[in-house]
Amino acid sequence: MATTAVCTSAKQELLQSAACFNAAISYTASGVNGAFTLTGLSSTAGITVGMAASGSNVAAGAVVASIDSASQVTLSKAHTNTITTQSITFTADMFKLALVKVSPGRTFDGTQTNIGTPGTGSPTATNLGTDEVAATGGYTSGGLALTNVTPTTSSTTALTDFTPDPSITSATVSTTAGIIYNNSVRLGHANGIAANASGSAIGRTVSVHDFGGTQTVTAGTITFVFPTPDASNAILRVA
């Protein structure tokens, strides 16, 4: 069973900048070997502090540490070599949709805080565990990757979406609910939640969605159609 809800912990984390739903964006930039700054960007629109930066000679694991102007950002790690007017991609958090099996052992609702280790361990508020759909017939444990759409507003409501709608091909699956969660680490490793054996804060849940009954496909394609992204229907919205 599941109850559709935005997870209570996610509401708090919105005020802690603990999730970034921005779409990936690329700009041409330059940088000096050993420096931290990227210069000559045509814009910094769509970039936020904490987004990952990637490209030739950008250090692995570098993220945006500050936005200095409309044409310059500073990264958290020094460039490994000269960056000569080339495309740099800025990527926000990666979200996934994990599927809940038929007749799960617990009710998933707004009290869920972590996805934990899908497929393993007892289902709790910090672990989907063995209540995940079996990782067979086209479904991989951990769920379906979602593609961010940069948040926008409609009247007084802020909203975001994921597109395209996630689907599984060659699937044999029965599911009753889905859990959207953040597959990136934002709050570090000391938030009091043991998300997995190492205590990592990865896998913070965002929302739980009941499918209104069992959804089944046998050796076919199943698509999870998100609602129209407007102020009344968007999959995630803050009024």
Secondary structure, DSSP 8 states (H G I E B T S, - for coil): -B--EE-HHHHHHHTTT-------EEEEEEE-TT--EEB--S--TT--TT-EEESTT--TT-BEEEEEETTEEEESS--SS-EEEEEEEEE---EEEEEE-SS-SS-B-TT--B--STTSS--BTTB-GGGB--S-TT--TT-EEE-EEEEEEETTEEEEEESS--EEEEEEEEEEEEEEEE-S--STT-SS---STT-----EEEEEEEEEEEEEEEEEEEE------STTT-SEEE-
